[in-house]
Amino acid sequence: MAINSGSCDSLNRKMEPKLKYYRMGNDVQNILLKDAVSCICVHTKFICLGTQWGVIHLLDHEGNTVPISQDNNQKDLQAHAIAVNKISVDVNGDYIASCSDDGKVLVYGLYTDDNTHNLTLGRVVKSVALDPCYFKSGSGRRFLTGDNKLTLYEKTFLNRLRSTVLCECEGYVQAIAWHDRFVAWASEVGVRVYDLVARCSLGLIQWEKNPNRSIEDFRCNLLWSAPKTLMIGWVDTIRICVIRKRSQIELQTRDVTEYLIDPVHTFQTDSYISGLGPLDDQLVILGVPKENDPETEKSQRPVLSVAEYKDCEFCEIASDSLTIRGYEEYNCNDYYLDMLIEENRFFIVSPKDIVIASPYDIDDRVNWLTENGRFEKAMSVLEEVGGKTSKHSVVTVGVQYLDHLISEHLFEEAAILCARICKNDKVLWENQILKFAEVNQLRAISSYVPRIPEQALSSHIYELIFYEYLKVDPNGFLKLVQEWNPALYKTCIIVKEVLEHLLTTEVDKNIYLEALALLYCYQKKYDKALTTYLKLQHKDVFTLITKHNMYSVIYDKIFDLMNLDCDKAISVLLQDKTKVPYEVVEKQLENNDEYLFKYLDAYSKVEPNGRYHGKLVTLYAKYARNKLLPFLKCSDNYPIQEALDVCQNNKFYPEMVFLLGRIGNTREALQIIIEKLNDINQAINFCQEHNDKELWTDLIMHTVGKPECVTLLLKRIGNYVDPRMLIENIQSGCEIKDLKDSLAKMMCDYHLQMSVQEACKVITLRNYFDLHEKLIINQQRGISVTDEFLCSVCQGRIIIRDLSNASDLIVYNCRHSFHIECLPDGVECDHCSVCSAVKM
């Protein structure tokens, strides 16, 4: 599977580098001047370099030579006569193994001569591998060599070295990788994995053959990236294999090995592979482009790529072409990639150069991102680590980003960013706002500046923003005045600027005047604010009056307020009647009856004393006829005769009927109902209401000549008067519609009325006699006399224990009691003298 670079979003823009590079210097440069590297082995303690002249150099990770002998006198080791093919080091870094085409295999102890070997095999040895635990006693001191077979060497009894051929190979064993109990090696047929404990092969991973190239011409790169994960890079194919333990069922039912090797990922690259290794959960690949440079016909620069692989999808996320000394003359086999997996450090080796690659740290990433204009990503990276490193912070990067946005005229984005980075830093806020001021874009930042007084900036900053709005955006200026706390700025300065602007500039003044009124309010110059609002005809003037108790100021402005909004003005005037006296309002509105009417109409609803009801009658007649009659009925505080005159002048007959009835002129009222209103039902109701026999007579006399009226009277008169009054006055020969039904209804009502009267009479008499009987019984009942009874004249006790002093008594139903001798002339009286005196 080829690397899928087209589907990677990161490739749509310049890819962010994953690695940084520096060339190894110090002593290694002197070595490379005289010799050329043929192989490398990197350990956590040191680096081993094998050269074309068969020499092994020991270096620290910075390229300084480390003595290789135990006495520290020997700086290098002449291990072979010709180029070193492979170097291997145990886990502890105590022993080194090397091999060469000269047929020798060397096992060298850095700190002891024990367990060292110098074997001459007499054949080309392409690879060697020390047991990772070679330094341990009891480990068998094993090592492997690879020529045309794979041979295991181990110490036996009496320290003898025993060799065991593990596999006869086709061609040379060109690479060996050993981890724990598993060994992988590569030959011409592919890669085989071997279990040293079970002494069996776990499987052969065959490599595809291409008729245009031979795999023998390419070095196989093997690496255990984890205890049971093997990475293989050969020619242009990468395979990632996992050693898996079989289940118990498989082991019991089949004759198979306990472990097996399973290739889980396979993909192809666009270059020939010189090395590979893990970078966290990603893959680092060192390769050489397959095609030569079209201009020079020589090799192109090697490429170090970082790729992600998940779910069989591979994506190259970073790729760097490396400038290696003499790269034009090298092919993929001349480069090596070794690493310190724990430190994520990679050593790229060519015959004449060593370059070290390591992942970008936070500061490196931020530098690259800012240099390439990706400020947002740089800030996100810093926020992930707490917002600050030794070299950068969100604020410093944010300021750079802000400058960039302003230079690109992205002012709104710059304003949002400013709020994000400045937060509560007042000095930073002010410095950044001045940048907006330089380009006349304070309007963009105005929505984000701190507005809470505790976080307020210098008042000069807010005044600068006001000034810009004042010049170019009147509506925005008004909005700021409405929304901003006046404690943020000096209102006197803004007022001065507004007045000067109004005097020197031809503009729509209404918006500025409204803002000016608000500023006057902030200054507590409410009289100026009131004048300004009235000039503007702005309805906020009413809120201003009530909020700041400005009733005494508006005496001479009542008419203007009524012109602005009559309903609101009346509401303000009536809100507190003691603050704006009626007399003042009346005087101000005396030339405008309509406004006076509206005011008095509202005033009469909240002031029940009826002081001005007489004037209201005239105003209702003029402006609200529909309210006149209800008003006349509910009020007793108007001159009736004046009201009647007004109604007569305007021919308001219903109102005249009511007033005439009220003053007792019911006959004239009835005449108006009959003659002017021509409403027989109302006439009947009117007679019923006043229950006057003469009125009924007048009604009958006025309507008896109208048959339609007679019908209605016949139906309704029976409950109130003797029907004979009507029947006797009906002219002979008068044709009356529904006469039979009307007479029946009249007689029924009349008899019903008589029945009700008789029933009421019976009930009344019965009740009278019942109450009379109850009175007699009560008066005949005895009265209990106790020791507490006193004579109402002498105040002596009525009941005396000494019978010699006793006298006759008299006790009335009112419970007053007397001694007989205490009564006037000693004569008994039928009535209590006390109660009689009270009645008098």
C-alpha positions in Angstrom: 0.0 0.0 0.0 1.4 3.4 -1.0 1.5 6.3 1.3 -1.7 8.3 0.8 -0.5 11.8 0.8 -3.3 13.3 -1.2 -5.9 12.6 1.5 -4.0 14.4 4.2 -5.5 17.7 5.2 -2.1 18.8 6.4 -0.7 18.7 2.9 -3.1 21.3 1.7 -0.8 23.9 3.3 2.8 23.9 4.0 3.4 20.9 6.3 4.5 21.7 9.9 7.8 20.0 10.4 8.0 17.3 13.0 11.8 17.2 13.3 14.6 19.5 13.7 18.2 18.8 12.6 21.7 19.6 13.4 25.0 18.1 12.2 27.1 16.2 14.6 30.4 18.0 15.2 33.4 17.9 17.4 35.8 14.9 17.0 33.6 13.1 14.5 34.5 15.7 11.9 38.1 14.8 12.2 37.3 11.1 11.8 35.3 11.7 8.7 38.1 13.8 7.1 40.3 10.7 7.2 37.9 7.9 6.9 34.3 7.1 6.0 31.5 5.6 8.0 30.4 2.1 7.0 28.0 1.3 9.9 26.7 2.7 13.2 25.2 1.5 16.4 23.6 3.9 18.9 23.4 3.1 22.5 22.0 5.2 25.3 25.6 5.6 26.7 27.5 6.1 23.5 27.8 5.8 19.7 29.8 3.2 17.9 31.1 4.1 14.4 32.5 1.5 12.1 34.6 2.8 9.2 35.7 1.7 5.8 39.2 1.1 7.2 37.9 -1.4 9.7 38.3 0.9 12.7 35.7 1.2 15.5 35.3 4.6 17.2 33.5 5.2 20.4 31.8 8.6 20.7 29.4 10.4 23.0 26.1 11.7 21.6 27.7 15.0 20.8 30.5 13.5 18.6 33.3 13.6 21.1 35.7 10.7 21.2 35.5 8.4 24.2 38.5 6.1 25.0 37.7 2.6 24.0 40.4 0.8 26.0 40.2 0.0 29.7 43.3 2.1 30.4 41.7 5.0 28.5 44.8 5.3 26.3 43.3 3.9 23.2 40.9 6.2 21.3 39.8 3.7 18.6 39.9 0.0 17.9 41.4 -1.4 14.7 39.0 -4.3 14.6 39.2 -5.4 10.9 41.4 -5.0 7.9 38.6 -3.7 5.7 35.2 -2.1 6.2 33.2 -2.9 9.2 29.9 -4.4 8.1 27.9 -4.4 11.3 28.3 -3.5 15.0 26.1 -4.8 17.8 26.1 -3.7 21.5 24.4 -5.4 24.5 21.7 -3.7 26.5 24.0 -2.6 29.3 26.7 -1.2 26.9 29.5 -3.4 28.2 30.3 -5.4 25.1 30.7 -4.6 21.4 30.5 -7.1 18.5 31.5 -6.4 14.9 32.0 -8.3 11.7 33.6 -7.7 8.3 34.2 -9.1 4.8 37.7 -10.1 6.1 36.0 -13.1 7.8 36.6 -11.9 11.3 34.1 -11.6 14.1 35.1 -9.5 17.2 33.5 -9.5 20.6 35.1 -6.7 22.6 34.7 -5.9 26.3 34.8 -2.2 27.1 35.5 -2.8 30.8 36.9 -6.4 30.9 38.7 -8.9 28.8 36.5 -11.7 30.0 34.1 -13.2 27.5 35.7 -11.5 24.6 36.3 -13.2 21.3 38.3 -12.7 18.1 37.0 -15.3 15.6 38.4 -15.9 12.1 35.8 -17.7 10.1 37.4 -17.6 6.8 34.3 -16.4 5.0 32.5 -13.1 4.4 30.5 -12.2 7.5 27.8 -9.7 6.7 26.0 -9.4 10.1 26.5 -10.0 13.8 24.2 -9.6 16.8 25.0 -9.9 20.5 22.5 -11.3 22.9 20.9 -8.2 24.5 21.7 -9.8 27.9 25.3 -10.8 26.9 26.7 -8.9 29.9 24.9 -11.2 32.4 26.6 -14.2 33.8 24.5 -17.3 33.1 23.1 -15.8 29.9 25.2 -18.2 27.9 27.2 -15.2 26.4 25.5 -15.8 23.1 25.9 -14.0 19.8 24.9 -14.7 16.2 26.8 -14.4 13.0 25.4 -14.2 9.5 27.2 -15.3 6.3 25.6 -17.9 4.1 24.1 -19.4 7.2 22.9 -18.2 10.6 25.1 -19.5 13.4 24.5 -19.2 17.1 27.6 -19.1 19.4 27.3 -19.7 23.1 29.5 -20.7 26.0 29.3 -24.2 27.4 30.9 -26.0 30.2 34.5 -25.0 30.9 33.9 -21.7 28.9 34.1 -23.5 25.6 32.5 -21.8 22.7 29.9 -23.9 20.9 28.4 -23.0 17.5 25.0 -24.1 16.2 23.8 -23.5 12.7 20.2 -22.3 13.0 19.5 -22.0 9.3 21.2 -22.6 6.0 20.4 -19.5 3.9 20.1 -18.7 0.3 22.7 -16.0 -0.2 24.0 -13.9 2.7 22.3 -13.2 6.0 22.6 -9.4 5.6 20.7 -8.2 8.7 19.9 -9.6 12.1 17.7 -8.2 14.9 17.6 -9.8 18.3 15.1 -9.0 21.1 14.6 -11.3 24.1 13.8 -14.8 22.8 13.1 -13.8 19.2 15.6 -13.3 16.4 14.8 -11.9 12.9 17.1 -12.1 10.0 17.0 -11.3 6.3 18.3 -13.3 3.3 17.5 -13.4 -0.3 14.2 -15.2 0.1 12.8 -12.9 2.8 12.7 -12.3 6.5 12.5 -15.2 9.0 11.7 -15.0 12.7 13.1 -17.6 15.0 12.2 -18.5 18.6 15.5 -19.3 20.5 13.7 -20.9 23.4 11.6 -23.3 21.4 14.5 -23.5 18.7 12.0 -23.3 15.9 11.1 -20.9 13.1 7.9 -18.8 13.6 7.5 -18.2 9.9 9.1 -16.7 6.7 8.0 -13.3 5.4 8.7 -13.6 1.7 9.6 -10.4 -0.2 8.1 -9.6 -3.6 10.6 -9.9 -6.4 10.8 -7.4 -9.2 12.3 -8.3 -12.5 13.8 -4.9 -12.8 15.7 -5.0 -9.6 17.1 -7.6 -7.2 16.5 -7.5 -3.5 20.1 -8.6 -3.0 21.1 -5.1 -4.1 19.3 -3.5 -1.2 20.0 -3.6 2.5 17.2 -4.9 4.7 16.4 -2.8 7.7 15.2 -4.7 10.7 14.1 -3.1 14.0 12.2 -4.3 17.1 10.2 -1.2 17.9 8.5 -3.0 20.8 9.0 -6.4 22.6 6.8 -8.2 20.0 6.6 -5.7 17.2 9.0 -6.0 14.2 9.5 -3.3 11.6 11.0 -4.2 8.3 12.0 -1.8 5.5 13.4 -3.4 2.4 13.7 -1.9 -1.1 10.5 0.3 -1.2 8.2 -1.8 1.0 7.6 -1.5 4.7 6.0 -4.3 6.8 5.0 -4.0 10.4 4.7 -7.5 12.0 3.5 -8.6 15.4 4.3 -11.8 17.2 1.2 -13.4 18.5 0.7 -16.2 20.9 -1.6 -18.9 19.7 -4.6 -19.9 21.7 -4.8 -23.1 23.8 -7.2 -24.6 21.4 -4.8 -24.2 18.4 -2.0 -25.7 20.4 -4.0 -28.7 21.5 -5.6 -29.5 18.1 -2.6 -28.8 15.8 1.1 -29.5 15.8 2.2 -25.8 15.7 4.6 -23.4 17.4 3.5 -21.5 20.5 4.0 -18.2 18.7 3.5 -17.0 15.1 4.6 -13.9 13.2 1.7 -11.9 11.7 2.3 -9.0 9.2 -0.4 -6.5 10.2 0.6 -3.5 8.0 2.2 -3.4 4.6 2.7 -0.3 2.4 5.0 1.0 -0.3 6.9 4.2 -0.4 8.0 6.4 -3.3 11.7 6.0 -2.4 14.2 3.3 -1.6 14.3 2.7 2.1 17.6 3.3 4.0 16.2 3.0 7.6 13.0 3.3 9.6 11.9 3.6 13.2 9.1 4.6 15.5 8.2 8.1 16.7 5.6 7.6 19.4 2.7 6.1 17.4 4.1 7.3 14.1 6.7 6.0 11.7 10.0 7.7 10.6 11.4 6.6 7.3 14.8 7.5 5.8 14.7 7.0 2.0 16.3 8.0 -1.3 14.2 9.0 -4.2 14.1 6.3 -6.9 14.8 8.6 -9.8 18.0 10.5 -10.2 18.1 14.2 -10.4 17.0 15.0 -14.0 19.5 17.9 -14.3 22.7 16.2 -12.9 21.7 12.6 -13.5 23.0 11.9 -9.9 21.3 10.8 -6.8 18.9 13.2 -5.1 18.9 14.3 -1.5 17.8 11.7 1.0 14.4 12.3 2.5 13.3 11.8 6.1 9.5 11.4 6.3 7.1 11.0 9.2 3.9 9.1 8.5 0.9 8.0 10.4 -0.6 4.6 9.9 -4.0 3.6 11.2 -6.6 1.1 10.0 -4.4 0.4 6.9 -4.4 4.0 5.9 -1.0 5.7 5.8 -0.6 9.4 5.6 2.7 11.3 5.3 2.5 14.3 7.7 6.0 15.6 7.3 8.8 15.3 4.9 12.3 16.9 4.9 15.0 16.7 2.2 18.3 16.5 3.9 21.5 18.2 2.7 24.0 15.5 3.3 27.6 16.0 2.3 28.3 14.1 -0.9 24.7 12.9 -1.3 25.1 13.0 -5.1 27.5 10.0 -5.0 25.5 7.8 -2.6 22.7 5.3 -3.0 20.2 4.0 -0.4 22.7 1.4 1.0 25.2 4.2 1.9 22.8 5.7 4.5 21.9 4.4 7.9 19.2 5.3 10.4 19.7 4.5 14.1 17.9 5.9 17.0 17.4 6.3 20.7 13.8 5.2 20.9 13.4 6.4 24.5 14.5 9.9 23.6 13.0 10.1 20.1 16.5 11.0 18.7 17.4 9.8 15.2 21.0 9.5 13.8 21.2 9.8 10.0 24.5 8.6 8.8 26.3 8.7 5.5 29.9 7.9 4.7 31.0 11.5 5.3 28.3 13.0 7.5 26.2 12.4 10.6 23.0 14.4 11.2 20.9 14.2 14.3 17.1 14.6 14.1 14.9 15.2 17.1 11.2 16.2 17.5 10.3 19.8 17.6 9.8 21.0 21.2 7.1 23.5 22.0 9.4 26.5 21.4 10.5 25.1 18.1 6.9 24.5 17.0 5.9 28.0 18.0 8.9 29.5 16.1 8.0 27.7 13.0 4.3 28.4 13.2 4.8 32.1 13.7 7.4 32.4 11.0 4.9 30.7 8.6 1.9 32.9 9.7 0.1 30.2 11.6 -0.4 32.2 14.7 -3.7 30.6 15.8 -2.1 27.2 15.8 0.9 28.5 17.7 -1.4 30.0 20.4 -3.3 26.7 20.7 0.0 24.8 21.2 1.0 27.2 24.0 -2.4 26.9 25.6 -2.1 23.2 25.7 1.0 23.5 27.9 -0.3 26.2 30.3 0.1 29.2 28.1 3.8 29.8 28.6 7.3 28.3 28.0 10.8 29.6 28.7 10.8 31.5 25.3 7.2 32.1 24.4 3.8 32.9 25.8 0.3 33.2 24.5 0.6 36.9 25.0 3.8 37.4 23.0 2.6 35.3 20.2 -0.9 36.9 20.4 0.7 40.4 20.0 2.6 39.2 16.9 -0.7 37.8 15.5 -2.5 41.0 16.3 0.1 43.0 14.4 -0.2 40.6 11.5 -4.0 41.0 11.4 -3.9 44.7 11.5 -1.4 44.8 8.7 -3.8 42.6 6.7 -6.7 45.0 7.5 -8.5 42.2 9.4 -9.6 44.6 12.1 -12.6 42.7 13.5 -10.5 39.5 13.9 -7.8 41.6 15.5 -10.2 43.0 18.0 -11.5 39.6 19.0 -7.9 38.4 19.4 -7.1 41.5 21.5 -9.8 40.6 24.0 -8.5 37.1 24.1 -4.9 37.9 24.9 -5.2 41.1 27.0 -7.8 39.8 29.5 -7.2 41.9 32.7 -3.8 43.4 31.8 -4.6 47.1 31.6 -1.2 48.1 30.2 -1.4 45.5 27.5 -4.9 46.6 26.6 -3.9 50.2 26.3 -0.8 49.5 24.2 -2.8 47.4 21.7 -5.7 49.8 21.5 -3.3 52.5 20.4 -2.4 50.3 17.5 -6.0 50.5 16.4 -6.0 54.2 16.9 -3.0 54.6 14.5 -5.1 53.1 11.7 -8.4 54.8 12.7 -10.1 51.5 13.6 -11.0 52.1 17.2 -14.6 51.2 16.2 -13.5 47.6 15.7 -12.2 47.3 19.2 -14.9 49.3 21.0 -17.1 46.3 21.6 -14.4 44.4 23.4 -12.7 46.9 25.7 -13.2 46.4 29.5 -16.3 48.2 30.7 -16.4 47.2 34.4 -15.1 50.1 36.5 -12.9 47.7 38.4 -11.1 46.8 35.2 -11.3 50.2 33.6 -8.5 51.5 31.5 -7.2 55.0 31.3 -10.1 57.5 30.6 -8.1 58.8 27.7 -8.5 55.4 25.9 -12.3 55.6 26.1 -12.3 59.2 25.0 -10.3 58.3 21.9 -12.9 55.8 20.9 -15.7 58.3 21.5 -13.9 60.9 19.4 -13.6 58.5 16.4 -17.3 57.6 16.6 -18.2 61.2 16.9 -16.5 62.0 13.6 -17.6 59.0 11.5 -20.5 57.1 13.1 -23.2 59.2 14.9 -25.4 56.1 15.6 -22.4 54.3 17.1 -21.6 57.3 19.2 -25.1 57.4 20.6 -24.9 53.7 21.4 -21.7 54.1 23.3 -23.1 56.9 25.3 -26.2 54.7 26.1 -24.2 51.6 27.0 -21.0 52.7 28.6 -20.7 53.5 32.3 -19.9 57.3 32.6 -17.4 56.4 35.3 -15.1 55.1 32.5 -14.5 58.6 30.9 -14.7 62.3 31.6 -18.1 63.4 30.5 -17.1 67.0 30.5 -14.6 66.3 27.7 -17.1 64.4 25.6 -19.7 67.2 26.1 -17.2 69.7 24.9 -16.3 67.7 21.9 -20.0 67.2 21.0 -20.8 70.9 21.2 -17.8 71.8 19.2 -18.7 69.2 16.5 -22.3 70.6 16.3 -21.0 74.1 15.9 -18.4 73.3 13.3 -19.9 70.5 11.2 -23.0 70.3 9.1 -24.6 67.1 10.4 -27.9 65.6 11.4 -28.0 67.1 14.9 -30.8 65.0 16.4 -28.6 62.0 17.1 -25.9 64.1 18.7 -28.5 66.1 20.7 -29.9 62.8 22.1 -26.4 61.8 23.1 -25.8 65.2 24.6 -29.0 64.9 26.7 -27.7 61.6 28.1 -24.3 63.2 28.9 -26.1 66.0 30.7 -27.9 63.4 32.8 -24.6 61.7 33.7 -23.4 65.2 34.8 -26.6 65.7 36.8 -27.4 68.7 34.8 -31.0 67.6 34.4 -32.4 71.0 33.4 -30.1 71.1 30.3 -31.0 67.5 29.5 -34.8 68.3 29.8 -34.4 71.3 27.4 -32.4 69.1 25.0 -35.0 66.4 25.0 -37.8 68.8 24.4 -35.9 70.4 21.5 -35.5 66.9 20.1 -39.2 66.0 20.8 -37.8 62.9 22.5 -40.1 60.9 24.7 -37.3 60.0 27.2 -38.1 63.4 28.7 -40.9 61.8 30.7 -38.6 59.2 32.2 -36.2 62.0 33.0 -38.8 64.0 34.9 -40.1 61.1 37.0 -36.7 59.6 37.7 -35.1 62.8 38.9 -38.2 64.5 40.4 -38.2 67.5 38.1 -41.8 68.5 38.5 -41.0 72.0 39.6 -39.0 72.6 36.5 -41.8 71.7 34.0 -44.4 74.3 35.0 -43.8 76.4 31.9 -43.2 73.4 29.7 -46.6 71.6 30.2 -48.0 72.6 26.8 -44.8 71.4 25.1 -45.0 68.1 27.0 -48.6 67.7 25.9 -47.7 68.3 22.3 -45.0 65.7 22.5 -47.1 62.9 24.0 -50.4 63.8 25.6 -51.0 60.5 27.4 -47.5 60.3 28.9 -47.6 64.0 29.9 -50.9 63.5 31.7 -49.5 60.4 33.5 -46.5 62.5 34.7 -48.7 65.4 35.8 -51.0 63.1 37.8 -48.3 60.9 39.2 -48.0 63.2 42.2 -50.8 65.9 42.2 -49.1 67.9 44.9 -46.0 68.5 42.8 -47.8 69.9 39.8 -50.9 71.7 41.1 -54.1 71.7 39.1 -54.1 75.5 38.9 -50.8 75.5 37.2 -51.9 73.0 34.6 -55.2 74.8 34.0 -53.4 78.0 33.4 -50.9 76.5 31.0 -53.7 74.7 29.0 -56.3 77.4 29.2 -56.0 78.2 25.5 -56.3 74.6 24.5 -59.6 73.1 25.5 -58.8 69.6 24.0 -55.6 69.2 26.2 -57.5 70.6 29.2 -60.3 68.1 28.6 -57.9 65.2 28.4 -56.2 66.3 31.6 -59.5 66.9 33.5 -60.9 63.6 32.3 -57.9 61.7 33.7 -57.9 64.0 36.8 -61.5 63.2 37.6 -60.7 59.5 37.8 -57.9 59.9 40.5 -59.5 62.9 42.4 -63.1 62.1 43.5 -63.8 65.5 45.1 -65.5 66.8 41.9 -63.9 70.1 42.1 -63.8 70.7 38.3 -66.8 68.6 37.3 -68.7 71.7 36.2 -66.1 72.5 33.6 -65.9 68.8 32.6 -69.6 68.8 31.5 -68.9 71.5 28.9 -65.7 69.7 27.8 -67.4 66.3 27.6 -70.2 67.9 25.5 -67.5 69.2 23.1 -65.1 66.3 22.9 -66.6 63.2 24.3 -70.4 63.1 24.0 -70.4 59.3 24.7 -68.9 60.0 28.2 -71.3 62.7 29.2 -74.3 60.7 30.3 -72.3 58.2 32.4 -70.5 61.2 34.0 -73.8 63.0 34.8 -75.1 59.8 36.4 -72.0 59.1 38.6 -71.2 62.7 39.7 -73.1 64.9 42.2 -70.6 67.8 41.9 -71.7 69.8 38.9 -74.3 72.6 38.7 -77.4 70.8 37.3 -78.9 73.9 35.7 -75.6 74.7 33.9 -75.4 71.2 32.8 -79.0 71.2 31.6 -78.3 74.4 29.7 -75.3 72.9 27.9 -77.4 69.8 27.0 -80.3 72.0 25.7 -77.9 74.1 23.6 -76.5 71.0 22.1 -79.9 69.1 22.0 -78.5 66.2 23.9 -82.0 64.7 24.7 -80.9 61.6 26.7 -78.8 63.7 29.0 -81.7 66.3 29.2 -84.1 63.5 30.2 -81.7 62.4 33.0 -81.2 65.9 34.3 -84.9 66.9 34.2 -85.7 63.7 36.1 -83.0 64.5 38.6 -84.4 68.0 39.3 -88.0 66.6 39.5 -89.3 67.9 36.2 -90.4 64.4 35.2 -93.3 65.4 33.0 -91.1 67.5 30.7 -88.5 64.7 30.6 -91.3 62.2 29.6 -92.4 64.6 26.9 -88.9 64.7 25.5 -88.7 60.9 25.5 -92.0 60.6 23.6 -91.7 63.5 21.2 -87.9 63.8 20.7 -86.6 60.4 21.2 -89.8 58.6 20.1 -88.9 55.7 22.4 -92.0 54.2 24.1 -89.9 51.5 25.9 -87.7 54.2 27.5 -90.9 56.2 28.4 -92.4 53.1 30.1 -89.1 52.5 31.9 -89.0 56.1 33.0 -92.5 55.9 34.4 -91.6 52.6 36.2 -88.5 54.3 37.7 -90.4 57.3 39.1 -93.6 55.3 40.0 -95.8 58.4 39.6 -99.5 58.0 38.7 -99.5 61.3 36.9 -96.6 60.3 34.7 -98.5 57.1 33.7 -101.5 59.3 33.0 -99.4 61.6 30.8 -97.8 58.6 29.1 -101.3 57.2 28.3 -102.6 60.5 27.1 -99.6 61.0 24.7 -99.7 57.5 23.3 -103.3 56.4 23.3 -103.7 57.7 19.8 -100.8 55.5 18.5 -102.0 51.9 18.0 -98.4 50.5 18.0 -97.7 52.2 21.4 -101.0 51.0 22.8 -100.0 47.4 22.1 -96.8 47.8 24.0 -98.5 49.6 26.9 -101.1 46.8 27.1 -98.3 44.2 27.4 -96.3 46.1 30.1 -98.6 48.3 32.1 -100.4 45.6 34.0 -97.8 45.3 36.7 -97.8 48.9 37.7 -101.2 50.7 37.3 -104.8 49.8 37.0 -105.2 48.7 33.3 -108.6 50.4 33.2 -106.7 53.8 33.0 -105.5 52.7 29.6 -108.5 50.8 28.3 -110.9 53.6 29.2 -108.9 56.1 27.1 -108.6 53.9 24.0 -110.7 55.5 21.3 -113.6 53.5 19.8 -112.7 52.0 16.5 -109.0 52.2 17.0 -107.4 49.2 15.3 -104.8 47.6 17.7 -102.5 44.9 16.5 -102.4 41.8 18.6 -105.1 43.1 20.8 -106.2 39.7 22.1 -102.8 38.7 23.1 -102.0 42.1 24.6 -105.2 42.1 26.7 -104.5 38.5 27.9 -100.9 39.5 28.9 -102.2 42.7 30.6 -104.9 40.8 32.6 -102.4 38.0 33.5 -99.9 40.6 34.8 -102.6 42.5 36.7 -104.0 39.4 38.3 -100.5 38.3 39.2 -99.9 41.7 40.7 -103.1 41.4 42.7 -102.2 37.9 43.8 -98.8 39.0 45.0 -100.3 41.9 46.9 -102.8 39.6 48.6 -100.1 37.1 49.5 -97.9 39.8 50.9 -100.9 41.1 52.9 -101.6 37.6 54.4 -97.9 37.2 55.2 -97.7 40.6 56.8 -100.8 40.0 59.0 -99.6 36.6 60.1 -96.2 38.0 61.0 -97.9 40.8 62.9 -100.0 38.5 65.1 -97.0 36.2 65.7 -94.9 39.0 66.9 -97.7 40.4 69.0 -98.3 37.1 70.7 -94.5 36.8 71.4 -94.5 40.2 73.0 -97.3 39.4 75.3 -95.7 36.2 76.4 -92.4 38.0 77.1 -94.2 40.7 79.1 -96.0 38.1 81.2 -92.9 36.2 82.1 -91.4 36.6 85.6 -88.2 38.5 86.2 -85.3 36.9 88.2 -84.2 39.3 91.0 -80.8 38.7 92.6 -78.7 40.3 95.3 -77.1 42.5 92.6 -80.4 44.5 91.9 -80.3 48.0 93.3 -83.0 50.5 93.8 -82.7 53.0 90.9 -83.5 55.9 93.4 -81.7 55.2 96.7 -79.2 52.7 95.2 -79.9 50.4 98.1 -80.1 46.6 97.8 -83.5 45.3 96.8 -83.2 42.1 98.7 -82.5 42.5 102.4 -81.8 39.7 104.8 -83.2 41.5 107.8 -87.0 41.2 107.3 -87.7 43.9 109.8 -86.3 46.5 107.4 -87.9 44.9 104.3 -90.3 46.8 102.1 -92.4 46.2 99.0 -90.7 46.2 95.6 -91.6 47.0 92.0 -89.5 45.6 89.1 -90.2 46.7 85.5 -89.5 44.6 82.3 -86.6 47.0 81.6 -85.1 45.4 84.7 -85.1 48.7 86.6 -86.2 48.1 90.2 -87.5 50.4 93.0 -88.5 50.4 96.7 -92.2 51.4 96.9 -91.4 54.1 99.3 -88.7 55.5 97.0 -91.3 56.2 94.2 -92.8 59.7 94.0 -95.5 59.9 96.6 -95.1 56.2 97.1 -97.5 55.5 94.3 -97.0 52.7 91.8 -96.6 53.7 88.2 -97.3 51.7 85.1 -94.1 53.0 83.4 -90.5 53.0 84.6 -89.6 56.6 85.6 -85.9 56.1 84.4 -86.8 54.9 81.0 -89.5 57.6 80.6 -87.0 60.3 81.5 -84.6 58.9 78.8 -87.3 58.9 76.2 -88.2 62.5 77.0 
